[in-house]
């Protein structure tokens, strides 16, 4: 049985890999990207099973129009994949205002706009799945990625809330958290001129690792794309899907440390209870 997928950010990386694999097995794909001509080779091979549209997810009106057009042209859409993203590497002082706005507009607001645009259609058809591509950095942090983390922690909080709200309509949502992967994302990272004051800090050390190529990318992009497809095929719908040993280990370490710190503050937390509540 074939499925229909709507995927953002399909010019490269996971979006392109998903599109290729889904078309190869007979599914239909609504592929959106800022340069539709980048998929001309796939269109020539797969014909009308590939539907494409120009989309910049930071444009709310365009997002609503493209999502509506995809449902109108294709009928039911089974899976929405929010994959479009933008990465910036800079310490909190180094990033420009434009870079900060762009990372929030793309990764957080752009993803929210796609989900909001799709939900009325998914509710109307009575089923559907949303895969929100996040990262290990949606639950843990790395120096130099503060604004990227702000966008990813934000979208994970939004999605965790949305998943509970939309479950009664037969719609599931899974946050996909790939680890460091050679998809071209690292080489396309936007950067800011380094401040010498940060050279000997953790942010400077990460910058050096990115510059000299020693930053480890342990995961296979093809396997991550296939894991996302397999998840849908099995019908499983976990709230989060960590992909990569770095994701699993780093998030586990972060959650363990946060829980320990949280528990250490128990007495202080309970000390501020209202006397009226305490009396009862």
C-alpha positions in Angstrom: 0.0 0.0 0.0 1.4 3.3 -1.0 1.6 6.4 1.2 1.7 10.1 0.4 4.3 12.2 2.2 4.8 16.0 2.5 8.4 16.9 3.2 10.0 20.3 3.6 13.7 21.0 2.9 14.1 18.4 0.2 17.0 19.9 -1.8 19.7 18.0 0.2 20.3 16.0 3.4 17.6 14.0 5.1 14.9 15.6 3.0 16.5 14.6 -0.3 17.3 11.1 1.0 13.7 10.5 2.2 12.3 11.7 -1.1 14.6 9.4 -3.1 13.8 6.3 -1.0 10.1 6.9 -0.9 9.8 7.4 -4.6 11.9 4.4 -5.3 9.6 2.1 -3.4 6.4 3.5 -5.0 5.2 6.2 -2.6 4.1 9.7 -3.6 6.0 12.7 -2.3 5.0 16.4 -2.1 8.5 17.8 -1.9 9.0 21.5 -1.0 12.1 23.5 -1.2 13.3 27.0 -2.1 14.7 25.8 -5.5 12.3 23.2 -7.1 14.6 22.8 -10.1 17.0 20.9 -7.7 14.7 17.9 -8.0 14.4 18.0 -11.8 16.2 14.7 -12.0 13.7 13.0 -9.8 10.8 14.5 -11.6 12.1 13.2 -14.9 12.4 9.7 -13.4 9.2 9.5 -11.3 6.8 11.7 -13.1 3.5 12.7 -11.3 4.4 10.7 -8.2 6.7 13.7 -7.3 4.8 16.9 -6.6 7.0 19.9 -6.0 6.5 23.5 -4.8 8.7 26.4 -4.0 8.5 27.0 -0.2 10.4 29.2 2.2 8.9 28.2 5.6 9.7 31.6 7.0 6.9 32.9 4.8 3.7 32.2 6.7 1.3 33.0 3.8 3.3 30.9 1.4 3.4 28.0 3.8 -0.4 28.0 4.2 -0.9 28.2 0.4 1.5 25.4 -0.4 0.2 23.0 2.2 -3.4 23.7 1.0 -2.4 23.2 -2.6 -0.7 19.9 -1.8 -3.8 18.5 -0.1 -6.0 19.8 -2.9 -3.9 18.2 -5.6 -3.0 14.9 -3.9 -6.0 14.3 -1.7 -5.1 12.6 1.6 -1.5 13.1 2.9 -0.4 10.5 5.3 2.9 11.9 6.7 4.1 15.5 7.2 7.9 15.7 7.6 9.1 19.0 9.0 12.7 18.9 7.9 13.7 22.4 6.6 16.3 23.9 8.9 19.0 26.5 9.3 22.1 26.2 11.5 24.3 29.0 12.9 27.5 28.5 14.9 28.5 31.4 17.1 28.9 32.2 20.7 26.0 34.2 22.2 28.0 37.4 21.7 29.2 36.7 18.2 25.9 36.1 16.4 24.3 38.9 14.4 20.7 40.0 14.9 19.9 38.7 11.4 21.3 35.3 12.2 19.3 35.1 15.4 16.1 36.0 13.7 16.7 33.6 10.8 17.4 30.6 13.0 14.3 31.2 15.1 12.1 32.1 12.0 13.2 28.9 10.2 13.6 26.2 12.9 11.0 27.3 15.3 8.4 29.5 13.7 8.7 27.9 10.3 8.1 24.4 11.8 5.2 25.7 13.8 3.6 27.3 10.7 3.8 24.0 8.7 2.2 22.1 11.5 -0.6 24.7 12.0 -1.2 24.8 8.2 -1.5 21.0 8.0 -3.6 20.3 11.1 -7.0 21.3 9.7 -6.5 19.0 6.7 -5.3 16.1 8.9 -8.2 16.5 11.2 -10.6 16.5 8.3 -9.3 13.3 7.0 -9.2 11.7 10.5 -5.6 10.5 10.5 -2.1 11.5 9.8 1.5 11.5 11.2 3.8 14.4 11.8 7.6 13.8 12.0 9.4 16.9 13.4 13.1 16.7 12.6 15.0 18.1 15.6 18.4 17.1 16.9 20.3 15.9 19.9 20.5 19.6 20.5 16.8 19.7 21.2 17.5 18.3 24.7 21.2 18.9 25.4 23.6 21.7 24.5 27.0 22.3 22.9 29.0 25.5 23.1 28.6 27.7 20.1 25.2 26.5 19.2 23.1 28.6 21.7 20.7 30.1 19.2 20.3 26.8 17.3 19.5 25.2 20.7 17.0 28.0 21.4 15.1 27.1 18.2 15.3 23.3 18.8 14.4 23.3 22.5 11.5 25.6 21.5 10.1 23.3 18.8 10.4 20.3 21.0 8.4 22.0 23.7 5.8 23.1 21.2 5.6 19.6 19.7 5.3 17.8 23.0 2.3 20.0 23.8 0.8 19.6 20.3 1.1 15.8 20.4 -1.2 15.7 23.4 -3.7 18.1 21.9 -4.0 16.4 18.5 -4.0 12.7 19.7 -7.9 12.7 20.0 -8.1 13.4 16.2 -6.1 10.3 15.2 -3.0 12.4 14.5 0.4 11.4 16.0 3.6 13.4 16.3 7.1 12.1 16.7 10.2 14.3 17.3 13.1 12.8 15.4 16.5 13.6 17.0 19.4 12.7 14.6 22.9 13.0 15.9 25.9 14.4 14.1 25.7 13.2 10.5 27.6 14.1 7.3 24.7 15.5 5.4 26.3 18.8 4.4 24.7 20.5 7.3 28.0 21.1 9.1 29.6 22.7 6.0 26.6 24.9 5.4 26.6 26.2 9.0 26.4 30.0 9.1 29.1 31.5 11.2 30.0 34.9 12.6 33.5 36.5 12.9 35.1 35.0 16.0 35.8 37.2 18.9 39.4 36.6 20.3 38.0 36.6 23.8 36.4 33.2 23.1 39.3 31.5 21.5 40.3 29.6 24.7 36.8 28.9 25.8 34.6 25.8 25.1 33.0 27.7 22.2 36.4 28.4 20.7 37.4 24.7 21.1 34.3 23.6 19.2 35.0 26.2 16.5 38.5 24.8 16.1 37.2 21.2 15.8 34.8 22.3 13.1 37.5 24.2 11.3 40.2 21.5 11.3 37.8 18.6 10.6 38.1 16.8 13.9 34.5 17.2 14.8 33.2 13.6 14.8 30.2 12.7 12.6 29.4 9.1 13.6 26.1 8.5 11.9 25.1 7.3 8.4 22.5 9.6 6.8 21.0 6.8 4.7 20.3 4.8 7.9 18.7 7.8 9.6 16.4 8.3 6.7 15.5 4.7 6.6 14.8 4.6 10.3 12.3 7.4 9.8 10.6 5.4 7.1 10.6 2.2 9.1 9.1 4.0 12.1 6.1 5.0 9.9 5.8 1.6 8.4 5.6 -0.1 11.8 2.9 2.2 13.0 4.9 3.0 16.2 4.5 6.6 17.3 6.9 7.4 20.2 7.0 11.0 21.2 10.8 11.1 20.5 13.0 9.0 18.3 16.8 9.4 19.1 19.0 8.4 16.2 22.7 8.0 16.8 24.8 6.9 19.7 25.9 10.5 20.3 22.2 11.5 20.5 21.4 8.7 22.9 24.5 9.2 25.1 24.5 13.0 25.2 20.8 13.3 25.9 20.9 10.6 28.6 23.8 12.4 30.3 22.0 15.7 30.1 18.8 14.3 31.5 20.6 12.5 34.3 22.5 15.6 35.4 19.4 17.8 35.2 17.4 15.3 37.3 20.2 15.2 39.9 20.3 18.9 40.1 16.5 19.1 40.2 16.3 16.6 43.1 19.0 18.5 45.0 16.6 21.6 45.1 13.6 19.7 46.4 13.6 21.3 49.9 14.0 24.8 48.5 11.1 24.1 46.0 8.8 23.0 48.8 9.9 25.8 51.1 7.9 28.5 49.2 4.5 26.9 49.5 1.7 29.2 50.6 0.9 29.0 54.3 -2.8 28.5 53.5 -2.0 25.6 51.2 0.5 24.2 53.8 -2.1 24.4 56.5 -4.4 22.1 54.6 
